[in-house]
């Protein structure tokens, strides 16, 4: 790996993965091949960034808006992600970093909620970084949920400030995002980490997510 002499390495990188289906279509492959390639690339990319000195990698894998996709595609996405989690959960030694989740994971079908919890527990003592998944996640929904929790806890208007709101997010300890990467060519944030990305540097890449390589991770850090 190419060494980077840079004291300003970002602590927290966010990634919006897009283009898995298009990647497969361009290669005359089934959509499942693209999604599988994309999910496998997440674990590898996290390792690249951690090796470069990044502490936290947040990835949007399934948003609350994704339920609007066809039932076939939703089922395929969740099936492949479940298989991904099962593989890692069965072999937690494959990764050296923590895994945490934000989003309405308890509302996911089948045993996905339990798989998420199992992986969090299996990796909680790892010291190689933190891989943070946005799963059944929405940036607006996260803010709405924080407000609801404050109301339920009887927080008075004069007590509300930025730090208070942040405290009610799923993982307030992760802090703001320094850089957000969006693959697939579309220049939007897709509602990911809306509060935490207020001052993020945004990197839009034309390439599809399955084509993201170690050299791209290095370029993001270098620039």
TORMARMAR-757343 format. One record per residue: x, y, z of N, C-alpha, C, CB in turn; residue number from 1. Coordinates in Angstrom, 3 decimals. Glycine has a CB too. Layout:
REM residues N
{{X,Y,Z},{X,Y,Z},{X,Y,Z},{X,Y,Z},NUM}
...
//
This chain:
REM residues 223
{{0.835,-1.191,0.000},{0.000,0.000,0.000},{0.872,1.244,0.000},{-0.946,0.004,1.210},1}
{{0.473,2.247,-0.755},{1.223,3.480,-0.856},{1.098,4.268,0.437},{0.742,4.312,-2.047},2}
{{2.240,4.690,1.005},{2.225,5.443,2.246},{1.805,6.880,1.994},{3.595,5.399,2.916},3}
{{1.096,7.453,2.956},{0.631,8.826,2.837},{1.143,9.605,4.034},{-0.921,8.897,2.743},4}
{{1.950,10.614,3.786},{2.444,11.480,4.846},{1.500,12.669,4.970},{3.905,11.948,4.563},5}
{{0.438,12.464,5.686},{-0.595,13.481,5.778},{-1.153,13.479,7.185},{-1.715,13.243,4.737},6}
{{-0.929,14.564,7.903},{-1.407,14.666,9.275},{-2.902,14.949,9.333},{-0.648,15.749,10.012},7}
{{-3.496,15.263,8.205},{-4.914,15.612,8.177},{-5.777,14.483,7.609},{-5.120,16.875,7.361},8}
{{-5.415,13.263,7.910},{-6.219,12.124,7.468},{-7.594,12.220,8.124},{-5.522,10.764,7.821},9}
{{-8.662,12.130,7.345},{-10.003,12.224,7.938},{-10.257,11.097,8.933},{-11.071,12.197,6.843},10}
{{-10.960,11.420,9.981},{-11.272,10.421,10.991},{-12.486,9.590,10.602},{-11.508,11.088,12.331},11}
{{-13.420,10.219,9.904},{-14.710,9.574,9.637},{-15.073,9.748,8.167},{-15.826,10.163,10.548},12}
{{-15.230,8.623,7.469},{-15.606,8.629,6.050},{-16.990,8.006,5.904},{-14.555,7.857,5.180},13}
{{-17.842,8.651,5.122},{-19.153,8.103,4.811},{-19.199,7.667,3.354},{-20.259,9.131,5.105},14}
{{-19.914,6.605,3.078},{-20.000,6.083,1.710},{-21.454,5.786,1.362},{-19.130,4.806,1.547},15}
{{-21.891,6.324,0.214},{-23.200,5.975,-0.339},{-22.940,5.079,-1.532},{-24.037,7.255,-0.743},16}
{{-23.273,3.807,-1.413},{-22.955,2.851,-2.473},{-24.100,2.820,-3.488},{-22.702,1.430,-1.884},17}
{{-23.772,3.112,-4.712},{-24.761,3.102,-5.792},{-24.149,2.461,-7.036},{-25.257,4.544,-6.107},18}
{{-25.011,1.892,-7.866},{-24.562,1.386,-9.147},{-24.328,-0.103,-9.212},{-23.341,2.061,-9.518},19}
{{-24.746,-0.850,-8.176},{-24.535,-2.302,-8.199},{-25.306,-2.971,-9.344},{-24.958,-2.916,-6.857},20}
{{-26.568,-2.597,-9.491},{-27.391,-3.182,-10.553},{-26.845,-2.797,-11.924},{-28.859,-2.728,-10.416},21}
{{-26.481,-1.513,-12.089},{-25.970,-1.045,-13.382},{-24.650,-1.725,-13.741},{-25.784,0.477,-13.361},22}
{{-23.825,-1.933,-12.722},{-22.549,-2.639,-12.935},{-22.812,-4.026,-13.510},{-21.745,-2.750,-11.606},23}
{{-23.799,-4.712,-12.942},{-24.121,-6.063,-13.420},{-24.698,-6.030,-14.829},{-25.110,-6.745,-12.470},24}
{{-25.591,-5.072,-15.102},{-26.222,-4.988,-16.416},{-25.192,-4.748,-17.517},{-27.268,-3.876,-16.427},25}
{{-24.195,-3.902,-17.242},{-23.171,-3.621,-18.251},{-22.340,-4.857,-18.580},{-22.259,-2.501,-17.773},26}
{{-22.353,-5.825,-17.688},{-21.571,-7.050,-17.886},{-22.455,-8.252,-18.214},{-20.745,-7.347,-16.643},27}
{{-23.720,-7.977,-18.509},{-24.686,-9.031,-18.824},{-24.791,-10.061,-17.707},{-24.302,-9.721,-20.122},28}
{{-24.723,-9.561,-16.476},{-24.847,-10.413,-15.308},{-26.202,-10.189,-14.645},{-23.703,-10.144,-14.313},29}
{{-26.573,-11.086,-13.770},{-27.810,-10.935,-13.016},{-27.635,-9.850,-11.958},{-28.224,-12.276,-12.363},30}
{{-28.707,-9.142,-11.592},{-28.603,-8.117,-10.544},{-27.968,-8.656,-9.264},{-29.981,-7.555,-10.228},31}
{{-28.271,-9.915,-8.939},{-27.712,-10.508,-7.716},{-26.193,-10.465,-7.722},{-28.188,-11.953,-7.558},32}
{{-25.588,-10.633,-8.895},{-24.121,-10.600,-8.987},{-23.587,-9.219,-8.625},{-23.658,-10.991,-10.405},33}
{{-24.304,-8.186,-9.056},{-23.885,-6.828,-8.740},{-24.021,-6.519,-7.261},{-24.687,-5.837,-9.543},34}
{{-25.144,-6.927,-6.664},{-25.351,-6.664,-5.243},{-24.359,-7.446,-4.391},{-26.783,-7.015,-4.839},35}
{{-24.087,-8.684,-4.781},{-23.119,-9.486,-4.034},{-21.734,-8.865,-4.112},{-23.085,-10.925,-4.565},36}
{{-21.344,-8.452,-5.308},{-20.048,-7.796,-5.482},{-19.977,-6.525,-4.631},{-19.803,-7.461,-6.973},37}
{{-21.082,-5.773,-4.628},{-21.113,-4.527,-3.875},{-21.011,-4.735,-2.379},{-22.364,-3.778,-4.185},38}
{{-21.742,-5.716,-1.856},{-21.689,-5.963,-0.418},{-20.322,-6.494,-0.006},{-22.783,-6.950,-0.004},39}
{{-19.744,-7.375,-0.804},{-18.411,-7.884,-0.486},{-17.377,-6.762,-0.487},{-18.006,-8.971,-1.483},40}
{{-17.580,-5.775,-1.359},{-16.621,-4.673,-1.474},{-16.617,-3.800,-0.218},{-16.943,-3.818,-2.703},41}
{{-17.726,-3.780,0.522},{-17.801,-2.948,1.726},{-16.732,-3.351,2.733},{-19.193,-3.053,2.366},42}
{{-16.650,-4.646,3.036},{-15.702,-5.117,4.054},{-14.266,-4.825,3.636},{-15.881,-6.625,4.303},43}
{{-13.998,-5.017,2.355},{-12.658,-4.770,1.841},{-12.306,-3.290,1.900},{-12.539,-5.277,0.411},44}
{{-13.259,-2.448,1.490},{-13.017,-1.010,1.489},{-12.782,-0.484,2.899},{-14.187,-0.279,0.849},45}
{{-13.547,-0.990,3.856},{-13.334,-0.583,5.247},{-11.901,-0.891,5.680},{-14.342,-1.294,6.182},46}
{{-11.413,-2.060,5.321},{-10.036,-2.436,5.675},{-9.021,-1.497,5.039},{-9.747,-3.878,5.245},47}
{{-9.260,-1.098,3.782},{-8.350,-0.158,3.120},{-8.287,1.157,3.876},{-8.789,0.089,1.673},48}
{{-9.435,1.693,4.221},{-9.459,2.981,4.904},{-8.858,2.900,6.300},{-10.877,3.497,4.988},49}
{{-9.142,1.823,7.022},{-8.562,1.693,8.355},{-7.040,1.602,8.271},{-9.133,0.457,9.073},50}
{{-6.534,0.904,7.264},{-5.087,0.790,7.088},{-4.452,2.139,6.783},{-4.767,-0.197,5.974},51}
{{-5.231,3.039,6.190},{-4.743,4.380,5.869},{-4.826,5.342,7.053},{-5.528,4.943,4.708},52}
{{-5.446,4.920,8.137},{-5.519,5.760,9.325},{-6.885,6.309,9.655},{-4.603,6.874,9.176},53}
{{-7.883,5.995,8.834},{-9.257,6.409,9.122},{-9.779,5.582,10.307},{-10.180,6.229,7.857},54}
{{-10.560,6.210,11.172},{-11.064,5.529,12.364},{-12.467,4.959,12.186},{-11.058,6.476,13.526},55}
{{-13.309,5.646,11.387},{-14.716,5.257,11.256},{-15.106,5.276,9.780},{-15.641,6.205,12.085},56}
{{-15.770,4.237,9.332},{-16.330,4.185,7.979},{-17.829,3.912,8.118},{-15.617,3.076,7.093},57}
{{-18.648,4.857,7.641},{-20.098,4.702,7.671},{-20.596,4.418,6.259},{-20.785,5.969,8.256},58}
{{-21.439,3.408,6.116},{-21.895,2.994,4.792},{-23.421,2.896,4.773},{-21.258,1.639,4.391},59}
{{-24.031,3.532,3.793},{-25.482,3.419,3.587},{-25.734,2.187,2.735},{-26.078,4.711,2.904},60}
{{-26.343,1.159,3.337},{-26.569,-0.079,2.591},{-28.042,-0.299,2.225},{-26.069,-1.255,3.399},61}
{{-28.946,0.211,3.078},{-30.373,0.056,2.775},{-31.110,1.166,3.509},{-30.915,-1.373,3.197},62}
{{-31.798,2.012,2.749},{-32.462,3.168,3.343},{-33.952,2.904,3.510},{-32.237,4.419,2.484},63}
{{-34.611,3.746,4.294},{-36.060,3.610,4.464},{-36.775,3.838,3.137},{-36.579,4.600,5.527},64}
{{-36.157,4.615,2.236},{-36.752,4.847,0.922},{-36.647,3.625,0.010},{-36.086,6.037,0.258},65}
{{-35.712,2.727,0.314},{-35.522,1.554,-0.541},{-36.715,0.605,-0.517},{-34.278,0.809,-0.119},66}
{{-37.587,0.733,0.485},{-38.790,-0.095,0.514},{-39.712,0.209,-0.661},{-39.537,0.108,1.824},67}
{{-39.509,1.374,-1.298},{-40.334,1.753,-2.441},{-39.920,1.029,-3.719},{-40.262,3.251,-2.657},68}
{{-38.783,0.353,-3.692},{-38.354,-0.425,-4.851},{-39.249,-1.649,-4.998},{-36.867,-0.846,-4.717},69}
{{-39.090,-2.356,-6.096},{-39.917,-3.543,-6.321},{-39.677,-4.565,-5.217},{-39.619,-4.165,-7.704},70}
{{-40.716,-5.351,-4.929},{-40.593,-6.380,-3.899},{-39.450,-7.336,-4.223},{-41.908,-7.157,-3.755},71}
{{-39.293,-7.626,-5.509},{-38.229,-8.545,-5.936},{-36.857,-7.996,-5.564},{-38.304,-8.791,-7.454},72}
{{-36.642,-6.704,-5.838},{-35.329,-6.124,-5.557},{-35.097,-5.985,-4.058},{-35.193,-4.763,-6.236},73}
{{-36.112,-5.590,-3.312},{-35.978,-5.482,-1.856},{-35.611,-6.830,-1.255},{-37.283,-4.957,-1.225},74}
{{-36.324,-7.871,-1.656},{-36.044,-9.210,-1.129},{-34.640,-9.660,-1.481},{-37.057,-10.217,-1.661},75}
{{-34.209,-9.323,-2.693},{-32.865,-9.701,-3.132},{-31.798,-8.984,-2.307},{-32.681,-9.385,-4.624},76}
{{-31.975,-7.676,-2.115},{-31.023,-6.887,-1.327},{-30.891,-7.438,0.087},{-31.456,-5.417,-1.276},77}
{{-32.022,-7.662,0.736},{-31.995,-8.122,2.116},{-31.457,-9.547,2.225},{-33.387,-8.044,2.719},78}
{{-31.770,-10.381,1.249},{-31.271,-11.763,1.248},{-29.752,-11.786,1.150},{-31.887,-12.563,0.084},79}
{{-29.201,-10.994,0.230},{-27.752,-10.993,0.036},{-27.051,-10.384,1.238},{-27.377,-10.229,-1.237},80}
{{-27.625,-9.313,1.801},{-26.999,-8.711,2.973},{-27.053,-9.670,4.162},{-27.686,-7.380,3.327},81}
{{-28.162,-10.378,4.292},{-28.270,-11.372,5.366},{-27.187,-12.438,5.212},{-29.674,-12.029,5.365},82}
{{-27.002,-12.938,4.007},{-25.975,-13.953,3.778},{-24.584,-13.407,4.079},{-26.039,-14.458,2.336},83}
{{-24.381,-12.112,3.755},{-23.113,-11.464,4.065},{-22.879,-11.457,5.573},{-23.088,-10.029,3.509},84}
{{-23.897,-11.051,6.320},{-23.780,-10.993,7.776},{-23.557,-12.376,8.369},{-25.027,-10.362,8.384},85}
{{-24.255,-13.373,7.837},{-24.096,-14.739,8.343},{-22.664,-15.220,8.151},{-25.075,-15.695,7.639},86}
{{-22.098,-14.900,7.018},{-20.722,-15.324,6.725},{-19.746,-14.694,7.714},{-20.330,-14.948,5.278},87}
{{-19.896,-13.388,7.948},{-18.987,-12.710,8.860},{-19.235,-13.149,10.295},{-19.136,-11.195,8.736},88}
{{-20.507,-13.308,10.672},{-20.834,-13.719,12.040},{-20.275,-15.108,12.355},{-22.354,-13.707,12.249},89}
{{-20.264,-15.977,11.345},{-19.727,-17.325,11.539},{-18.204,-17.329,11.610},{-20.190,-18.239,10.416},90}
{{-17.596,-16.278,11.075},{-16.123,-16.180,11.060},{-15.703,-14.769,11.467},{-15.549,-16.533,9.644},91}
{{-15.996,-14.360,12.699},{-15.705,-12.980,13.115},{-14.226,-12.627,13.068},{-16.216,-12.753,14.506},92}
{{-13.378,-13.653,13.053},{-11.942,-13.376,12.980},{-11.534,-12.797,11.630},{-11.155,-14.645,13.250},93}
{{-12.451,-12.820,10.647},{-12.147,-12.268,9.325},{-11.959,-10.760,9.368},{-13.251,-12.617,8.345},94}
{{-12.543,-10.115,10.367},{-12.408,-8.657,10.463},{-11.823,-8.287,11.815},{-13.776,-7.956,10.254},95}
{{-11.110,-7.170,11.847},{-10.424,-6.725,13.066},{-11.031,-5.428,13.595},{-8.922,-6.531,12.797},96}
{{-12.208,-5.077,13.108},{-12.824,-3.813,13.513},{-14.225,-4.055,14.067},{-12.882,-2.833,12.325},97}
{{-14.750,-3.059,14.757},{-16.098,-3.136,15.304},{-17.122,-2.927,14.199},{-16.293,-2.097,16.423},98}
{{-18.292,-3.509,14.380},{-19.422,-3.274,13.483},{-20.593,-2.765,14.318},{-19.811,-4.577,12.698},99}
{{-21.181,-1.648,13.885},{-22.363,-1.108,14.560},{-23.395,-0.741,13.499},{-21.999,0.137,15.447},100}
{{-24.641,-0.570,13.927},{-25.740,-0.286,13.011},{-26.547,0.918,13.485},{-26.650,-1.510,12.870},101}
{{-26.986,1.728,12.536},{-27.974,2.763,12.786},{-29.170,2.508,11.884},{-27.380,4.183,12.548},102}
{{-30.344,2.902,12.352},{-31.539,2.694,11.558},{-32.544,1.828,12.297},{-31.185,2.065,10.226},103}
{{-33.653,1.571,11.652},{-34.741,0.799,12.247},{-34.505,-0.696,12.037},{-36.099,1.220,11.645},104}
{{-33.398,-1.182,12.576},{-33.015,-2.582,12.339},{-33.998,-3.553,12.979},{-31.611,-2.846,12.877},105}
{{-34.625,-3.142,14.071},{-35.573,-4.033,14.742},{-36.795,-4.318,13.885},{-36.006,-3.434,16.064},106}
{{-37.042,-3.471,12.880},{-38.207,-3.650,12.016},{-37.898,-4.468,10.769},{-38.754,-2.307,11.613},107}
{{-36.672,-4.943,10.628},{-36.300,-5.755,9.477},{-36.906,-7.155,9.601},{-34.763,-5.839,9.346},108}
{{-37.131,-7.817,8.481},{-37.799,-9.125,8.528},{-36.896,-10.256,9.004},{-38.335,-9.467,7.169},109}
{{-37.546,-11.356,9.405},{-36.823,-12.576,9.743},{-35.843,-12.399,10.883},{-36.098,-13.077,8.547},110}
{{-34.688,-13.047,10.741},{-33.701,-12.991,11.810},{-32.622,-11.941,11.565},{-33.062,-14.341,11.981},111}
{{-32.864,-11.026,10.628},{-31.889,-9.957,10.382},{-31.594,-9.130,11.633},{-32.393,-9.043,9.279},112}
{{-32.611,-8.742,12.430},{-32.293,-7.995,13.651},{-31.346,-8.753,14.580},{-33.569,-7.663,14.395},113}
{{-31.562,-10.061,14.726},{-30.703,-10.861,15.596},{-29.292,-10.973,15.024},{-31.301,-12.257,15.798},114}
{{-29.184,-11.100,13.711},{-27.867,-11.182,13.076},{-27.074,-9.895,13.307},{-28.013,-11.453,11.565},115}
{{-27.761,-8.774,13.205},{-27.098,-7.482,13.435},{-26.575,-7.415,14.869},{-28.074,-6.299,13.159},116}
{{-27.429,-7.792,15.797},{-27.042,-7.749,17.211},{-25.894,-8.705,17.497},{-28.237,-8.089,18.104},117}
{{-25.939,-9.892,16.907},{-24.878,-10.881,17.122},{-23.534,-10.360,16.627},{-25.222,-12.199,16.416},118}
{{-23.543,-9.700,15.463},{-22.288,-9.202,14.900},{-21.737,-8.050,15.733},{-22.493,-8.752,13.447},119}
{{-22.611,-7.204,16.238},{-22.173,-6.122,17.128},{-21.481,-6.705,18.349},{-23.370,-5.238,17.559},120}
{{-22.086,-7.711,18.953},{-21.516,-8.336,20.150},{-20.201,-9.056,19.847},{-22.515,-9.318,20.755},121}
{{-20.138,-9.720,18.689},{-18.947,-10.495,18.331},{-17.743,-9.610,18.060},{-19.227,-11.350,17.116},122}
{{-17.981,-8.351,17.674},{-16.868,-7.477,17.265},{-16.640,-6.311,18.223},{-17.125,-6.935,15.875},123}
{{-17.376,-6.260,19.327},{-17.359,-5.071,20.178},{-15.992,-4.754,20.775},{-18.346,-5.239,21.283},124}
{{-15.135,-5.739,20.900},{-13.818,-5.513,21.498},{-12.716,-5.290,20.464},{-13.451,-6.683,22.371},125}
{{-13.064,-5.350,19.189},{-12.063,-5.132,18.139},{-11.578,-3.688,18.162},{-12.642,-5.479,16.751},126}
{{-10.314,-3.506,17.842},{-9.681,-2.183,17.958},{-9.238,-1.601,16.619},{-8.489,-2.269,18.875},127}
{{-9.569,-2.274,15.514},{-9.050,-1.834,14.219},{-9.831,-0.744,13.535},{-8.981,-2.969,13.322},128}
{{-10.868,-0.197,14.177},{-11.705,0.824,13.567},{-13.170,0.479,13.800},{-11.405,0.957,12.056},129}
{{-14.069,1.299,13.253},{-15.499,1.055,13.398},{-16.170,1.136,12.037},{-16.136,2.064,14.378},130}
{{-16.830,0.042,11.650},{-17.630,0.020,10.432},{-19.084,0.207,10.843},{-17.427,-1.316,9.624},131}
{{-19.662,1.288,10.376},{-21.003,1.713,10.796},{-21.949,1.577,9.611},{-20.993,3.184,11.335},132}
{{-22.935,0.701,9.736},{-23.897,0.487,8.667},{-25.162,1.309,8.904},{-24.243,-1.000,8.549},133}
{{-25.625,1.993,7.864},{-26.948,2.582,7.863},{-27.891,1.579,7.236},{-26.976,3.943,7.106},134}
{{-28.679,0.889,8.061},{-29.519,-0.220,7.596},{-30.966,0.064,7.983},{-29.040,-1.584,8.196},135}
{{-31.835,0.107,6.974},{-33.198,0.593,7.184},{-33.118,1.983,7.810},{-34.024,-0.390,8.091},136}
{{-32.295,2.795,7.190},{-31.889,4.092,7.743},{-32.373,5.237,6.859},{-30.359,4.157,7.900},137}
{{-32.697,6.349,7.495},{-32.994,7.585,6.787},{-32.478,8.753,7.595},{-34.507,7.728,6.522},138}
{{-31.818,9.700,6.949},{-31.275,10.844,7.663},{-32.360,11.675,8.336},{-30.482,11.709,6.719},139}
{{-33.453,11.917,7.629},{-34.567,12.653,8.225},{-35.195,11.842,9.355},{-35.626,12.995,7.156},140}
{{-35.334,10.527,9.116},{-35.932,9.667,10.135},{-35.112,9.680,11.409},{-36.070,8.242,9.618},141}
{{-33.799,9.714,11.279},{-32.935,9.740,12.459},{-33.186,11.000,13.284},{-31.455,9.661,12.044},142}
{{-33.338,12.132,12.621},{-33.604,13.388,13.323},{-34.987,13.355,13.970},{-33.493,14.585,12.355},143}
{{-35.978,12.852,13.235},{-37.337,12.738,13.786},{-37.330,11.848,15.034},{-38.315,12.164,12.719},144}
{{-36.640,10.710,14.952},{-36.588,9.800,16.092},{-35.924,10.451,17.300},{-35.845,8.527,15.714},145}
{{-34.885,11.248,17.045},{-34.200,11.946,18.142},{-35.149,12.922,18.832},{-32.956,12.696,17.617},146}
{{-35.919,13.662,18.038},{-36.880,14.606,18.601},{-37.940,13.874,19.420},{-37.542,15.427,17.484},147}
{{-38.441,12.755,18.893},{-39.444,11.971,19.622},{-38.898,11.493,20.972},{-39.896,10.764,18.777},148}
{{-37.653,11.033,20.977},{-37.049,10.563,22.220},{-36.916,11.699,23.231},{-35.678,9.943,21.944},149}
{{-36.571,12.887,22.747},{-36.452,14.029,23.651},{-37.802,14.375,24.267},{-35.882,15.246,22.908},150}
{{-38.842,14.345,23.448},{-40.190,14.624,23.947},{-40.593,13.594,24.995},{-41.207,14.634,22.789},151}
{{-40.330,12.320,24.696},{-40.687,11.248,25.632},{-39.929,11.376,26.946},{-40.410,9.883,25.005},152}
{{-38.716,11.931,26.888},{-37.904,12.091,28.092},{-38.170,13.418,28.797},{-36.434,11.984,27.741},153}
{{-39.128,14.184,28.292},{-39.504,15.422,28.959},{-38.493,16.538,28.833},{-39.739,15.156,30.380},154}
{{-37.701,16.542,27.767},{-36.729,17.612,27.562},{-37.472,18.927,27.297},{-35.767,17.270,26.380},155}
{{-37.124,19.961,28.042},{-37.762,21.264,27.896},{-37.117,22.053,26.756},{-37.675,22.057,29.213},156}
{{-37.889,22.955,26.107},{-37.352,23.718,24.967},{-36.037,24.417,25.272},{-38.358,24.743,24.520},157}
{{-35.908,25.001,26.462},{-34.692,25.741,26.793},{-33.486,24.829,26.988},{-34.914,26.559,28.041},158}
{{-33.736,23.519,27.073},{-32.634,22.562,27.227},{-32.088,22.079,25.886},{-33.095,21.367,28.046},159}
{{-32.796,22.406,24.814},{-32.430,21.856,23.506},{-31.292,22.653,22.872},{-33.648,21.846,22.570},160}
{{-30.255,21.942,22.485},{-29.122,22.530,21.759},{-28.540,21.436,20.876},{-28.029,23.118,22.746},161}
{{-27.541,21.773,20.075},{-26.987,20.799,19.130},{-26.514,19.528,19.824},{-25.834,21.417,18.359},162}
{{-25.803,19.708,20.930},{-25.285,18.546,21.640},{-26.393,17.650,22.182},{-24.395,18.991,22.769},163}
{{-27.482,18.281,22.609},{-28.610,17.517,23.121},{-29.242,16.670,22.028},{-29.649,18.447,23.728},164}
{{-29.478,17.280,20.861},{-30.068,16.536,19.744},{-29.158,15.388,19.324},{-30.329,17.471,18.547},165}
{{-27.879,15.677,19.206},{-26.924,14.648,18.784},{-26.919,13.467,19.758},{-25.510,15.244,18.673},166}
{{-27.110,13.741,21.027},{-27.086,12.698,22.048},{-28.142,11.628,21.811},{-27.282,13.309,23.413},167}
{{-29.207,12.002,21.127},{-30.310,11.078,20.903},{-30.220,10.334,19.572},{-31.605,11.824,20.969},168}
{{-29.135,10.522,18.829},{-28.924,9.730,17.630},{-28.496,8.314,18.024},{-27.866,10.392,16.712},169}
{{-28.584,7.385,17.083},{-28.238,5.992,17.379},{-26.802,5.851,17.873},{-28.442,5.130,16.143},170}
{{-25.878,6.548,17.224},{-24.462,6.456,17.607},{-23.840,7.846,17.606},{-23.684,5.512,16.646},171}
{{-24.210,8.614,18.610},{-23.711,9.988,18.699},{-22.202,10.032,18.885},{-24.390,10.721,19.846},172}
{{-21.635,8.942,19.423},{-20.196,8.919,19.686},{-19.364,8.934,18.413},{-19.843,7.703,20.502},173}
{{-19.971,8.647,17.271},{-19.217,8.599,16.016},{-18.934,9.988,15.464},{-19.975,7.785,14.982},174}
{{-19.677,10.980,15.886},{-19.382,12.359,15.487},{-19.727,12.668,14.040},{-17.937,12.647,15.712},175}
{{-19.245,13.824,13.596},{-19.519,14.275,12.232},{-18.691,13.496,11.209},{-19.235,15.775,12.104},176}
{{-19.144,13.579,9.960},{-18.440,12.905,8.863},{-17.516,13.911,8.181},{-19.451,12.289,7.833},177}
{{-16.269,13.548,7.992},{-15.304,14.447,7.351},{-15.449,14.434,5.834},{-13.878,14.057,7.738},178}
{{-15.647,13.243,5.278},{-15.756,13.090,3.821},{-16.874,12.108,3.520},{-14.406,12.605,3.194},179}
{{-17.703,12.440,2.526},{-18.703,11.499,2.041},{-18.410,11.180,0.576},{-20.142,12.073,2.211},180}
{{-18.387,9.884,0.272},{-18.148,9.401,-1.092},{-19.469,8.899,-1.659},{-17.057,8.268,-1.119},181}
{{-19.811,9.352,-2.845},{-21.027,8.871,-3.509},{-20.626,8.315,-4.872},{-22.102,10.019,-3.656},182}
{{-20.866,7.026,-5.057},{-20.554,6.374,-6.330},{-21.785,6.354,-7.226},{-20.036,4.937,-6.098},183}
{{-21.570,6.060,-8.482},{-22.679,5.871,-9.403},{-22.992,7.052,-10.284},{-23.870,5.527,-8.653},184}
{{-22.340,8.195,-10.045},{-22.507,9.346,-10.922},{-23.571,10.337,-10.513},{-22.808,8.880,-12.259},185}
{{-24.521,9.938,-9.674},{-25.587,10.851,-9.264},{-25.106,11.734,-8.120},{-26.849,10.067,-8.844},186}
{{-25.237,13.043,-8.289},{-24.685,13.973,-7.313},{-25.726,14.383,-6.268},{-24.143,15.206,-8.019},187}
{{-26.082,13.448,-5.419},{-26.954,13.701,-4.279},{-26.409,12.924,-3.084},{-28.436,13.297,-4.591},188}
{{-26.825,13.310,-1.891},{-26.394,12.614,-0.683},{-27.329,11.468,-0.313},{-26.301,13.589,0.469},189}
{{-28.439,11.362,-1.004},{-29.396,10.272,-0.764},{-29.880,10.222,0.681},{-28.766,8.941,-1.130},190}
{{-29.917,11.376,1.331},{-30.446,11.441,2.696},{-29.573,10.794,3.752},{-31.772,10.807,2.734},191}
{{-28.288,10.580,3.451},{-27.424,9.847,4.377},{-26.741,10.788,5.361},{-26.375,9.049,3.605},192}
{{-26.909,10.511,6.659},{-26.235,11.260,7.729},{-26.393,12.779,7.532},{-24.732,10.887,7.779},193}
{{-27.622,13.221,7.400},{-27.894,14.617,7.074},{-27.344,15.577,8.125},{-29.383,14.828,6.921},194}
{{-27.538,15.276,9.372},{-27.036,16.141,10.438},{-25.510,16.096,10.492},{-27.631,15.725,11.798},195}
{{-24.959,14.894,10.419},{-23.521,14.702,10.610},{-22.698,15.173,9.415},{-23.230,13.245,10.877},196}
{{-23.345,15.404,8.262},{-22.603,15.781,7.049},{-22.692,17.276,6.737},{-23.122,14.988,5.863},197}
{{-23.126,18.070,7.704},{-23.347,19.501,7.455},{-22.113,20.194,6.886},{-23.765,20.192,8.740},198}
{{-20.925,19.762,7.285},{-19.696,20.398,6.807},{-18.747,19.392,6.153},{-18.988,21.100,7.962},199}
{{-19.300,18.311,5.652},{-18.473,17.279,5.034},{-17.971,17.713,3.655},{-19.260,15.976,4.916},200}
{{-16.804,17.207,3.301},{-16.351,17.310,1.915},{-17.027,16.183,1.141},{-14.772,17.227,1.803},201}
{{-17.582,16.502,-0.025},{-18.307,15.513,-0.810},{-17.474,15.109,-2.023},{-19.683,16.062,-1.250},202}
{{-17.326,13.814,-2.223},{-16.601,13.289,-3.380},{-17.577,12.470,-4.216},{-15.365,12.422,-2.939},203}
{{-17.883,12.959,-5.411},{-18.766,12.237,-6.320},{-17.915,11.483,-7.340},{-19.759,13.211,-7.031},204}
{{-18.146,10.185,-7.442},{-17.392,9.355,-8.379},{-18.315,8.838,-9.470},{-16.709,8.179,-7.646},205}
{{-17.847,8.878,-10.701},{-18.649,8.382,-11.819},{-18.720,6.864,-11.844},{-18.085,8.885,-13.128},206}
{{-17.717,6.218,-11.270},{-17.685,4.749,-11.337},{-18.727,4.141,-10.412},{-16.287,4.220,-10.971},207}
{{-19.161,2.940,-10.772},{-20.107,2.214,-9.940},{-19.392,1.654,-8.714},{-20.785,1.082,-10.740},208}
{{-20.144,1.460,-7.636},{-19.546,1.020,-6.384},{-18.711,-0.259,-6.512},{-20.623,0.809,-5.372},209}
{{-19.157,-1.293,-7.235},{-18.322,-2.503,-7.322},{-16.946,-2.248,-7.933},{-19.035,-3.555,-8.135},210}
{{-16.783,-1.126,-8.646},{-15.497,-0.806,-9.267},{-14.597,0.024,-8.356},{-15.724,-0.064,-10.567},211}
{{-15.059,0.366,-7.163},{-14.235,1.130,-6.226},{-13.034,0.287,-5.819},{-15.057,1.561,-4.974},212}
{{-11.843,0.889,-5.901},{-10.611,0.145,-5.642},{-9.757,0.823,-4.572},{-9.808,-0.005,-6.931},213}
{{-8.727,0.141,-4.159},{-7.837,0.666,-3.132},{-7.231,2.001,-3.552},{-6.730,-0.338,-2.829},214}
{{-6.943,2.141,-4.846},{-6.384,3.407,-5.337},{-7.376,4.559,-5.170},{-5.983,3.274,-6.814},215}
{{-8.680,4.263,-5.225},{-9.695,5.297,-5.007},{-9.701,5.725,-3.544},{-11.094,4.790,-5.424},216}
{{-9.558,4.764,-2.646},{-9.486,5.092,-1.217},{-8.280,5.979,-0.936},{-9.411,3.806,-0.363},217}
{{-7.149,5.632,-1.526},{-5.946,6.430,-1.350},{-6.126,7.834,-1.904},{-4.765,5.755,-2.020},218}
{{-6.762,7.954,-3.067},{-6.984,9.260,-3.678},{-7.876,10.142,-2.804},{-7.606,9.093,-5.062},219}
{{-8.894,9.543,-2.189},{-9.778,10.304,-1.313},{-8.996,10.876,-0.137},{-10.932,9.421,-0.810},220}
{{-8.135,10.068,0.436},{-7.327,10.516,1.572},{-6.328,11.582,1.136},{-6.590,9.328,2.212},221}
{{-5.689,11.361,-0.006},{-4.647,12.270,-0.474},{-5.206,13.647,-0.808},{-3.953,11.686,-1.692},222}
{{-6.432,13.687,-1.340},{-7.010,14.955,-1.778},{-7.798,15.653,-0.683},{-7.900,14.728,-2.965},223}
//
